[in-house]
Amino acid sequence: MKSFLAGLGIGVGLGLLFAPMSGEETRENIKDRASDLADQARGIAEQAREAVGEGRERIRNTFQAIKGGVQSTTSAATGTSGSSVNG
């Protein structure tokens, strides 16, 4: 009988140690995790906006360089010094 009561006591003690969180703790944990995920999503969205802006700027610069090269090639071919091809 003593070993049964000792086992019961140990079982109850371990049960209390490893019991799941209370409802309030669980809700708080979920709220904290949701907040962390929202912060991460905002950070990722900001990084994406920055990457798109940088890509757009690189494309714009490349286009301007190509446009300038075409204009100077056209000017050299036609013997004009103006920036307008039709002028």
C-alpha positions as a Markdown table, in Angstrom:
| # | Residue | x | y | z |
|---|---|---|---|---|
| 1 | Met | 0.0 | 0.0 | 0.0 |
| 2 | Lys | 2.9 | 2.3 | 0.8 |
| 3 | Ser | 4.4 | 1.9 | -2.6 |
| 4 | Phe | 1.0 | 2.5 | -4.3 |
| 5 | Leu | 0.7 | 5.8 | -2.3 |
| 6 | Ala | 4.3 | 6.8 | -3.1 |
| 7 | Gly | 3.6 | 6.0 | -6.8 |
| 8 | Leu | 0.4 | 8.0 | -6.7 |
| 9 | Gly | 2.2 | 11.0 | -5.1 |
| 10 | Ile | 5.0 | 10.9 | -7.7 |
| 11 | Gly | 2.4 | 10.6 | -10.5 |
| 12 | Val | 0.5 | 13.6 | -9.2 |
| 13 | Gly | 3.7 | 15.6 | -8.8 |
| 14 | Leu | 4.9 | 14.8 | -12.3 |
| 15 | Gly | 1.4 | 15.5 | -13.6 |
| 16 | Leu | 1.5 | 19.0 | -12.1 |
| 17 | Leu | 5.0 | 19.7 | -13.5 |
| 18 | Phe | 4.1 | 18.6 | -17.0 |
| 19 | Ala | 0.5 | 19.8 | -17.2 |
| 20 | Pro | -0.4 | 22.0 | -20.1 |
| 21 | Met | -0.7 | 25.7 | -19.6 |
| 22 | Ser | -3.8 | 27.3 | -18.3 |
| 23 | Gly | -6.3 | 28.9 | -20.7 |
| 24 | Glu | -5.0 | 32.4 | -19.9 |
| 25 | Glu | -1.4 | 31.4 | -20.4 |
| 26 | Thr | -2.3 | 29.7 | -23.7 |
| 27 | Arg | -4.1 | 32.8 | -25.0 |
| 28 | Glu | -1.2 | 35.0 | -24.0 |
| 29 | Asn | 1.2 | 32.7 | -25.7 |
| 30 | Ile | -0.9 | 32.7 | -28.9 |
| 31 | Lys | -1.2 | 36.5 | -28.8 |
| 32 | Asp | 2.6 | 36.8 | -28.4 |
| 33 | Arg | 3.3 | 34.4 | -31.3 |
| 34 | Ala | 0.8 | 36.2 | -33.5 |
| 35 | Ser | 2.4 | 39.5 | -32.7 |
| 36 | Asp | 5.8 | 38.1 | -33.6 |
| 37 | Leu | 4.5 | 36.7 | -36.9 |
| 38 | Ala | 2.9 | 40.1 | -37.7 |
| 39 | Asp | 6.2 | 41.8 | -37.0 |
| 40 | Gln | 8.1 | 39.4 | -39.2 |
| 41 | Ala | 5.5 | 39.8 | -42.0 |
| 42 | Arg | 5.9 | 43.6 | -41.8 |
| 43 | Gly | 9.7 | 43.3 | -42.0 |
| 44 | Ile | 9.5 | 41.0 | -45.0 |
| 45 | Ala | 7.1 | 43.3 | -46.7 |
| 46 | Glu | 9.4 | 46.3 | -46.1 |
| 47 | Gln | 12.4 | 44.3 | -47.5 |
| 48 | Ala | 10.3 | 43.4 | -50.6 |
| 49 | Arg | 9.4 | 47.1 | -51.1 |
| 50 | Glu | 13.0 | 48.1 | -50.9 |
| 51 | Ala | 14.1 | 45.3 | -53.3 |
| 52 | Val | 11.4 | 46.4 | -55.8 |
| 53 | Gly | 12.5 | 50.0 | -55.5 |
| 54 | Glu | 16.2 | 49.1 | -56.0 |
| 55 | Gly | 15.3 | 46.9 | -59.0 |
| 56 | Arg | 13.2 | 49.7 | -60.6 |
| 57 | Glu | 16.1 | 52.1 | -60.1 |
| 58 | Arg | 18.5 | 49.7 | -61.8 |
| 59 | Ile | 16.2 | 49.2 | -64.7 |
| 60 | Arg | 15.7 | 52.9 | -65.0 |
| 61 | Asn | 19.5 | 53.5 | -65.0 |
| 62 | Thr | 20.0 | 50.8 | -67.5 |
| 63 | Phe | 17.3 | 52.2 | -69.8 |
| 64 | Gln | 18.8 | 55.6 | -69.6 |
| 65 | Ala | 22.3 | 54.3 | -70.4 |
| 66 | Ile | 20.9 | 52.3 | -73.4 |
| 67 | Lys | 18.9 | 55.4 | -74.6 |
| 68 | Gly | 22.0 | 57.6 | -74.3 |
| 69 | Gly | 24.1 | 55.0 | -76.3 |
| 70 | Val | 21.4 | 54.8 | -79.0 |
| 71 | Gln | 21.2 | 58.6 | -79.3 |
| 72 | Ser | 24.9 | 59.0 | -79.6 |
| 73 | Thr | 25.2 | 56.2 | -82.1 |
| 74 | Thr | 22.4 | 57.7 | -84.1 |
| 75 | Ser | 24.0 | 61.2 | -83.9 |
| 76 | Ala | 27.3 | 59.8 | -85.1 |
| 77 | Ala | 25.7 | 57.9 | -87.9 |
| 78 | Thr | 23.7 | 60.9 | -89.2 |
| 79 | Gly | 26.4 | 63.5 | -88.5 |
| 80 | Thr | 24.2 | 65.5 | -86.2 |
| 81 | Ser | 25.1 | 66.7 | -82.7 |
| 82 | Gly | 21.5 | 67.3 | -81.3 |
| 83 | Ser | 19.9 | 65.0 | -78.9 |
| 84 | Ser | 16.7 | 64.6 | -81.0 |
| 85 | Val | 16.7 | 62.0 | -83.7 |
| 86 | Asn | 13.9 | 63.6 | -85.6 |
| 87 | Gly | 15.3 | 67.2 | -85.2 |
